[in-house]
């Protein structure tokens, strides 16, 4: 006697602990409308330059510039090491706030231009 057809089971979801993600998305959208709805709901990831500047980023860039400046003074211009390190420290104190405020000015300008473009 022939066996009855068995219904195919879907892939089992969840972890070994038994938790199942309730907000599971289907692998592919079922219809064009569902695909469009998914595309609209996804957050748009913009370029990094759209984020406001941080003091941490300015400090990192300032350290990098001061180290290069100090090494150039010592190696290329053959200046005494203590004087070169002192001047590099002075440049660090100058570069960090200057870099932050320049970045903030440029970011504000981009934001204003973005607002103007969106309002048109």
C-alpha positions in Angstrom: 0.0 0.0 0.0 1.3 3.5 -0.9 2.3 5.8 1.9 0.4 9.1 2.3 2.2 12.2 1.3 3.9 13.9 4.2 3.7 17.6 4.4 7.1 19.2 4.2 8.2 20.9 7.4 9.7 24.3 7.4 13.2 25.0 8.8 13.2 24.9 12.6 13.9 28.3 14.1 15.3 29.3 17.4 18.3 28.5 19.6 19.2 25.5 21.7 17.8 27.4 24.7 14.4 27.5 23.0 14.1 31.2 22.4 12.6 32.2 19.0 12.8 35.6 17.4 9.2 36.8 17.2 10.0 39.5 14.6 11.5 37.2 12.1 11.5 38.5 8.5 10.8 36.2 5.7 13.7 35.6 3.4 12.0 37.1 0.4 9.1 39.4 0.2 5.9 37.6 -0.9 4.6 40.5 -3.1 5.8 43.7 -4.7 3.9 45.7 -2.1 5.7 43.9 0.7 9.0 44.5 -0.9 8.3 48.3 -1.3 7.1 48.4 2.4 10.3 46.8 3.5 12.4 49.2 1.5 10.6 52.2 2.9 11.0 51.0 6.5 14.8 50.4 6.4 16.8 53.2 7.9 19.0 55.0 5.4 22.6 54.8 6.4 24.3 58.1 5.3 28.0 58.8 4.9 30.1 59.3 8.0 30.6 62.9 7.3 27.0 63.6 8.2 27.7 62.9 11.9 28.7 65.9 14.1 32.4 66.1 15.0 33.6 64.9 18.4 36.4 66.0 20.7 37.7 62.4 20.6 38.1 62.5 16.8 39.8 65.9 17.0 42.1 64.8 19.8 43.1 61.7 17.7 43.8 63.8 14.6 45.7 66.3 16.7 47.9 63.6 18.3 48.6 62.2 14.8 49.6 65.6 13.4 51.7 66.5 16.4 53.7 63.2 16.3 54.4 63.7 12.6 55.4 67.3 13.2 57.7 66.3 16.0 59.3 63.5 14.0 59.9 65.9 11.1 61.5 68.4 13.3 63.9 65.8 14.8 64.7 63.8 11.6 64.4 66.3 8.7 65.3 69.6 10.3 67.8 68.1 12.9 66.5 70.1 15.8 67.2 69.1 19.4 64.8 66.4 20.8 63.6 68.3 23.9 62.8 71.5 21.9 61.1 69.4 19.2 58.9 67.6 21.7 58.0 70.8 23.4 57.0 72.4 20.1 55.0 69.2 19.2 53.1 69.5 22.5 52.3 73.1 21.8 51.1 72.1 18.3 48.9 69.5 19.9 47.3 72.1 22.2 46.7 74.3 19.1 45.5 71.5 16.7 42.8 69.9 18.9 40.5 72.9 19.5 41.2 74.4 16.0 40.4 71.1 14.3 37.2 70.7 16.4 35.9 74.2 15.6 36.8 73.9 11.9 35.0 70.6 11.7 32.0 72.0 13.6 31.8 74.9 11.2 31.9 72.7 8.1 29.4 70.3 9.6 26.9 73.1 10.4 27.3 74.4 6.8 26.5 70.9 5.4 23.5 70.6 7.8 22.1 74.0 6.6 22.6 73.0 2.9 20.8 69.7 3.6 17.9 71.5 5.2 17.7 73.8 2.3 17.7 70.9 -0.2 15.0 69.0 1.8 12.7 72.0 2.0 12.7 72.6 -1.8 
